[in-house]
Amino acid sequence: HYLINIEIEGPYIIRTGSPSFRKIDSDARICGSALVRISANGTGRVTRYAFVKRAGLGLDRYVEAMMKEISVEPLRRKGESESSEFIARFVFAEGEAR
């Protein structure tokens, strides 16, 4: 099993899917992290993203799979929701699923 930790400073990711890790050899010791610049609109939908740093080792495809399902809490200014841009770190580490 792998633990995936997503580190982010507001706005906060409020929903994401968990990709299947069937294609990763369960005996392989694979760890890594990716930095992703994410742009979201005023409703919290991700409009675009780009890798700032790739995780490598085949882990980037799992980040891309999660990006299709991520939504964020939109920024609010004076009660109005606004678009936002931020960087999130996706950390892959070995461990037991919780």
C-alpha positions, 0 to 999 in steps of 0.5 A: 500500500502507498500513502499519498499526502497532498500538502497545500496552503489555502485554498484547500483541496476539498475532494479528490479521487484515489487512483488505482495502484494495480500497475505498481509492483507491490514489492517495489520500494517507490517513493517520490513527490511532485509539485503541481501549479494549479489554477481553479475558477471561482466555483473551485473547478481546476481549469489548468495545471502544470508540473513544477517538479515531477515525481518520476518513477511512473508516479506522475500518471497517478498525479494526473489521474487525481488532477481530473477529480480534484476540486478546491474551496474557492478563494473568497474576497468580500463575500465573492468567490474568485479564481485562484492559483497555487502550488500543491505537493503530492507526496508518495510514501510507502505505508499501510492504507488508513 
